[in-house]
Amino acid sequence: MQGLRRCSNDLLLLDLSPPSSVPSTASLSIDVAESAETRIRRLISEHPVIIFSRTSCCMCHVMKKLLASIGVHPTVIELDDHEIDALASFSSTTPAATPAVFIGGSYVGGLESLVALHLSGHLVPKLVEVGALWV
């Protein structure tokens, strides 16, 4: 499929850069004219928990494992270096750092922010509130 690559059995990579040619009807439905920033905005609004990550990032791996350990299976989008810049308008860091997690459409931050939210006891209620976790 155009823009979609399998990385492992449980991880799919979505290329956010516009395809070089018009996709066929059998390919992943992505608006060719949609910018990376618009795609990121749409993905954030469509998923209760979404992580923008890099494949080789150990902090990204820890973030995914933390969420999985409490029963949440977030949408994970693996970004290439040129796609990371599109995250800058959504985060408080410039340039945007990965991992970047959004819960309920709101930017939470990176691994440090997620762990702080978890240790303070506010992560699980937030996940329940957005429908990503049932208790």
N, C-alpha and C positions, 0 to 999 in steps of 0.2 A: 504494500500500500504506500502511496505517496505520503511522505512525512512521518510514517510510523515505522519504528524499528523495534524488534524484540531484542532485549538485552539479556534476559534470563526468563525462567519459567513464570515468574510473578511480576515482571517489570517490563513495561513498554515505554519506549522513548518516542516523544512527539516532537518533531522538528517544527519550530514556530516560524521559521523563515519561509517567505512565500515560495511556492514551487516555481521552477523555471519554465514549466509548460502548463497548459490547462489540464487539470486532472480528469481522468476518465470517470464515468458514472460508477464504476466499481471501486474507486478509490475513496479514501477518507474524505468526508465532506468538510472542506475548509474553503472559506471564501478567499479567492486568490488576491483580491484587493485589500484584504484585512491585514493591517500592520501587526507586528509582533506585540506592540503595546495593547492594541485592541483585542488581540487573541488572549493575552494575559488577563486583561480586565474581564473578558467573557468567561474564561476558565475559572477565575476567582468567584464570579457570581454563580456559576453552575455547580460548584462542589462545596460541601460544607467544610471539608478540611483538605487543603491542597498545599503541597510542598514543592517549591521550585528548587531543584537540586543540581548537583554535578555528579557524574558517575564516579569519579575518582576522589570524592570528598569524604573523609572519614567522619566529619561532623554531620554530614547529610545522612550517612548510614546510621549513626547513633540516634538522630532525630526520628528516623523511620522505625527503628527498633523500640524506642521509648513509646511511641504511639501504638505500635503493634502490641507491646507488652500490656497495655491497659485495654486492649480490645478494639482499637481504632485502626482502620485500614484506609489511610488517606490516599487521595489521588496524588501521584508523584510525577512531576514533569521534569525530565532531565534536560537541562539547557546547555547549549554550546556557548563558548566564550562570547561570540558576537550577540547572543540573545540575552546575556546577563544584563547588558546596558538598559534593555527595555524595562527591567524591574526597578530601575532607579526612581521612577515617578511614583511607585507604590510603597517604597520603604523610606525609613528615616535616614538611611545611610546612602551616601553617594560616593563612589559607585555602589550599586547594590551588591550585597554579599549573599552568598549561598551557604547554608540553606536558608530559605525564607519561607516561613509558614504563615498561612492565612486560615483563620477559623471563622466561619460565619461571614465571610467577606471582609473581615478586618485583619489588617496586618498585625501579627503577633511579634514577629522578629525572627531571630536566628535561634540556634540551639540554646544559648545562654538564657534567652528570654523564655523559651519553652520550658526549660528545666526550672527556672524561677517560678513560673506559673504553676508547674506541677508541685514543687516543694511547698508553695504557699497554700496549696489545697484548692486553687481556683481553676485548674485545668479540667478536671472531670466535670464539674458543674457547667463549665462553658461548652464542653463537648456534648453534654446531655441537652443543653439549651438549643444547640444548632442541629440536633438530631443525628449526630455522628456516633453516639454512644447511648446504650440503653442500660439502665440500672434497675 
